[in-house]
Each structure stands twice: as structure tokens, then as C-alpha cells.
Amino acid sequence: MLDKVPHIFKNGFNSEILNLKPLLWSGFGIVFLLYVIVTFILLYHWRNYSLHNKRVIIMETVYFTVSIMALLTIVFALLLI
């Protein structure tokens, strides 16, 4: 029966054979690229189509604060893997 089990699962999971770190960093790179694109679009619309009042400044501050915290959380989680 054990002859049919793939080699990586015979003695438990071997993380050296299946290295997910480059795949996870690539996924983060794609997410970060999408974040940058969405950020540029939002900033363009907020600056060109708003009334330039205090709400826009508050929106930008909240957006960047939450975004930076989320991105740093992802980076720290990936560094711990």
C-alpha cells in the first residue's frame, strides 16, 4: 500500500521538495501591482472630480493608512514562512 503513496508524503510533508515561497512572493507581486494601478486610478478621480474638500483628504489618509498596514502585514507574514 505504501508503494502507491508519492515520495513526498511517505514521511510527512517535505517542504524542501515543494517550495511555495517563490509562488507566494509572486502572488504578492501581482497583488501589489494591482494595488498600485487601483491607487493611481483612485487618486486621479479623487483629485480631478472631487470638490477638493476635507473629505477627500480624510479618504486618502484612511485609504493609505489601511493599505500600508495590510501590505506590511502580508510582507511580514511572507518573511516568517
GIPEJO-V862088 format. One record per residue. RES is the residue in one letter. SS is DSSP state (hx for helix, st for strand, lp for the rest). Layout:
res:RES ss:SS
res:RES ss:SS
//
This chain:
res:M ss:lp
res:L ss:hx
res:D ss:hx
res:K ss:hx
res:V ss:lp
res:P ss:lp
res:H ss:hx
res:I ss:hx
res:F ss:hx
res:K ss:lp
res:N ss:lp
res:G ss:lp
res:F ss:lp
res:N ss:lp
res:S ss:lp
res:E ss:lp
res:I ss:lp
res:L ss:lp
res:N ss:lp
res:L ss:lp
res:K ss:hx
res:P ss:hx
res:L ss:hx
res:L ss:hx
res:W ss:hx
res:S ss:hx
res:G ss:hx
res:F ss:hx
res:G ss:hx
res:I ss:hx
res:V ss:hx
res:F ss:hx
res:L ss:hx
res:L ss:hx
res:Y ss:hx
res:V ss:hx
res:I ss:hx
res:V ss:hx
res:T ss:hx
res:F ss:hx
res:I ss:hx
res:L ss:hx
res:L ss:hx
res:Y ss:hx
res:H ss:hx
res:W ss:hx
res:R ss:hx
res:N ss:hx
res:Y ss:hx
res:S ss:lp
res:L ss:lp
res:H ss:lp
res:N ss:lp
res:K ss:hx
res:R ss:hx
res:V ss:hx
res:I ss:hx
res:I ss:hx
res:M ss:hx
res:E ss:hx
res:T ss:hx
res:V ss:hx
res:Y ss:hx
res:F ss:hx
res:T ss:hx
res:V ss:hx
res:S ss:hx
res:I ss:hx
res:M ss:hx
res:A ss:hx
res:L ss:hx
res:L ss:hx
res:T ss:hx
res:I ss:hx
res:V ss:hx
res:F ss:hx
res:A ss:hx
res:L ss:hx
res:L ss:hx
res:L ss:hx
res:I ss:lp
//
